Amino acid sequence: MTLLDLIRGGPAKRAPVAEEPAPAPNVARRQPSAPVRDRDPEPLPKVTGPTYYTYKTDAMRAVKTDGFAAATATDESRFLAEAKVMATGDVAQVLETYYGRSGTKILWVADGDVTEKARAVLATFEKAGDYGLDPADYVLPVPELTTASIEPVSATDEAVEASDASAVSAIETHERQLMRFELALSAKVLTFAQDMIRGRVDPNRISGYHDLKRKDVNLSVVLPFVKNSTDAGAYLESLAPQSAHFNALKAELARLKAEASKESAAIALPENLILKPGKSSPEMANVVAAIEHRGSDALKTKHSAIFAGYQQSTDYTPELVDLVKSFQEEAGLKADGVIGPATVRAMTGHSAEDKIRKLVVAMEEARWLPDNLGDRYVFINQPAYTVNYHENGAEQFSMRVVIGSKSNQTYFFQDQIETVEFNPYWGVPQSIIVNEMLPKLRSDPSYLDRLGYEVAVNGRTVPSRNVNWYGSTRGISVRQPPSSDNALGDLKILFPNAHAIYMHDTPSKSYFQRDMRALSHGCVRLAEPRKMAAAVLGTTEADVSARIAAGKNVAAKVTAKIPVYVAYFTAWPNKDGVVEYFDDVYGRDAAVEKAFEATTKARTPQA
């Protein structure tokens, strides 16, 4: 059985343990003597997680223009074969195929000038920011023919002859510029179309925590569509995602940009403020002002007497505690009246500039997922610490989750739910065996025996005390049998993936009361696991509870096709279409923004 099999917790039978097992690799007959354990061993090994990368952009190459002039065969395009344009490999290949085809007509130039269709497309590029893209990626100067160099300046024969030669030279230079513009604009059009559909960056080049197949875009149809379209700009805009969540992000971005200039000065509060009921603070007046600024109309109406009668006191009085509790409840925080960092962030909010940046990143990330998430699906948003279950095209319920800590981050990927396992085994990941258990086992080899864990070496079950924990851990597996204190609780919901991440119950229920819930080793812990299990199995919570009560380790197949999105959005619309904002717990937005910068730099012609 592989480690991944153990992590998935298949209902394997427990092998009997002989009183004196036969020796196996890495297994000692007797517990190491004190002198062996007390010696200075090799440094403890460590299993490290994925890393964030220095983003590498798509490689650019010169478009091969040999044969373009022969293919187009017009006087106007005679200099097309001389055009020097750089593009990514897939864009360049489409250009070479399109312009190398016999009889192809140029798209953007006519009668010695840039066409109105071309100018309409350039105007569409200027609106790229409305779709979460960067207009700088598509900037292309329009060639202009100056008349000063082609007008005669003297009546002498020599002057006229020189002027004519200069005019011819200027016209040819202009024609060459037009052909470069022709090819470059087609390259920009293809790039814009690709970006609209799949985004500007490849998520898998951002970090090892991103695992999303980049969408394929059929670029070969773009230029023919543009050629035959009466409104090329509208066609390109139609390539943007049409999902409700993308449109909500787009509408919010437009609203914020319109209101950015009107944004009032933010009310400042110290990020590290800690204020408990009954205490006092000079920041109390700012706390009340921030709640009045950020609170809903309903909250303001409910506590109107407090706002009207507040005398700028520094004391955190009972009536102000009630006000803070109401605000915390409205913000989805623990309503305990204690003002800490999470409450301060909710009070001060994100600035319009911060929100705009989050929206741009979110619109990019939305393109990494299917435009249609499905009629029935599970959506985990890590920065929100929530999971939503959707059926019949609508959210049915939402619950709190615990996600991976910053040092054990949950991945960003999508999969399909396959199994619900009741009374599960917990297959301990190698990272936990090596990083957390091994130091204890070297000083106390019976540690896992006392805790009731099962240890196997190369598939053979042995007591923990008989394992040589100073040797390699390769081939050693550890699992925790079903029990009341099993790390996975009563059940787990599996969508087998390379990262051994799944949803599960937990005995640590208090974690769900915390506002910051990045606390696990990477898996997603559910506040109401039985409710989720019943939903994906299409049964009742009573049925789920009965299966758990039976006490047997059994797996139930999920027969419906239910995709699960283990996503990461610091801006995302709720079930009512209102965009909400969350803290960037892993710093991934900053990593995406660095990828944006690298992409724009690579696309900018170097002098």
VENVENVEN-V548408 format. One record per pair of residues at least 6 apart in sequence whose ideal C-beta (glycine too) atoms are under 6 Angstrom apart, sorted by the first residue. I is the first residue (numbers start at 1). J is the second residue. Records with the same first field share a line. If there is no record, write none. Layout:
I: J + J
//
This chain:
1: 459
3: 477
6: 427 + 477 + 479
7: 427 + 500
9: 421 + 424 + 425 + 427
11: 553
15: 461
17: 461
21: 462
24: 457 + 460
26: 457 + 468 + 471
27: 457 + 462 + 466 + 467
28: 466 + 468
31: 445 + 465
41: 470
44: 439
45: 434
46: 435
47: 430 + 431 + 434 + 435
50: 208 + 209
51: 208
52: 207 + 591
55: 205 + 594 + 595 + 598
56: 205
57: 598 + 599 + 602
58: 88
60: 86
61: 92
62: 86
63: 85 + 87 + 92 + 95
64: 96
65: 81 + 83
67: 100
68: 80 + 81 + 99
69: 78 + 80 + 81
71: 100 + 102 + 104
72: 80 + 104
77: 106
79: 175 + 176 + 179
80: 179
83: 179 + 180 + 183
85: 183 + 184 + 187
87: 187
91: 187 + 190 + 191
94: 190 + 219 + 220
95: 186
98: 223
106: 182
107: 227
108: 115 + 118 + 182 + 185
109: 178 + 182
114: 142
117: 232
118: 185
120: 233
121: 232 + 233
124: 233 + 236
125: 138
126: 135
128: 135
129: 135
131: 240
132: 360 + 363 + 364
133: 195
134: 600
136: 600
137: 600 + 603
138: 188 + 192
140: 184 + 185 + 188
143: 177 + 178 + 181
145: 174
149: 166 + 170
150: 167 + 170
152: 160 + 163
190: 219 + 222
192: 236
193: 222 + 239
194: 217
196: 239 + 240
197: 217 + 239
198: 215 + 217 + 367
199: 364 + 367
200: 599
201: 595 + 599
202: 214
203: 210 + 212 + 368
204: 210
206: 591 + 595
209: 409 + 411
210: 412
211: 411 + 413
212: 368
225: 235
226: 232
229: 235
241: 371
243: 371
245: 573
246: 366
248: 573 + 577 + 579
249: 359 + 362 + 363
252: 579
253: 359
256: 352 + 355 + 356
260: 352
263: 352
267: 286 + 289 + 290 + 293
269: 283 + 286 + 344 + 348
273: 283 + 344
274: 340
275: 281 + 316 + 339
276: 338
277: 316 + 321 + 337
279: 316
280: 314 + 315
282: 314
284: 314
285: 312
288: 310
290: 347
291: 327
292: 307
294: 347 + 349
295: 327
299: 326 + 330
303: 323
306: 319 + 323
321: 337
324: 337
325: 335 + 337
328: 335 + 343
329: 335
331: 346
333: 342 + 515
334: 513
342: 515
350: 581
355: 581
358: 570 + 571 + 581
359: 571
361: 589 + 592
362: 569 + 571
374: 563
375: 393
376: 391 + 562
377: 390 + 563
378: 389 + 564
379: 388 + 565
380: 387 + 524 + 566
381: 567 + 569 + 572
382: 403 + 410 + 568
383: 570 + 582 + 585
384: 582
385: 400 + 401 + 517
386: 398
387: 399 + 401
388: 395 + 398
389: 396 + 397 + 535
395: 575
399: 527 + 528
400: 512 + 527
401: 524 + 526
402: 511 + 517 + 519 + 520 + 525
403: 410 + 518 + 524
404: 410 + 520 + 522
405: 518 + 519
408: 521 + 522
409: 586
410: 522
411: 499
412: 568
413: 566
414: 565
415: 495 + 497 + 564
416: 495 + 563
417: 495 + 536 + 558 + 562 + 564
418: 494 + 558
419: 494 + 555
420: 493 + 533 + 537 + 556
421: 492 + 555
422: 491 + 547 + 548 + 554
423: 482 + 553
424: 488 + 492
425: 479
426: 480 + 486 + 487 + 488
427: 479
428: 478
433: 473 + 478
434: 473
440: 447
441: 447 + 469
442: 469
445: 465 + 469
446: 465
448: 455 + 464
449: 463 + 464 + 465
453: 478 + 480
454: 479
455: 462 + 464 + 478
456: 477
457: 475 + 476
458: 475
480: 486
482: 553
485: 507
488: 504
489: 505 + 506 + 507
490: 505 + 548
491: 505 + 529 + 533
492: 502 + 504
493: 503
494: 502
495: 564
501: 522 + 523
502: 523
503: 524 + 526
505: 529
506: 525
511: 519
512: 527
518: 585
526: 532
530: 541 + 544
531: 541
533: 544
534: 540 + 541 + 544
536: 558 + 562
537: 556
568: 588
570: 582 + 584 + 589
571: 579 + 581
573: 579
574: 580
//
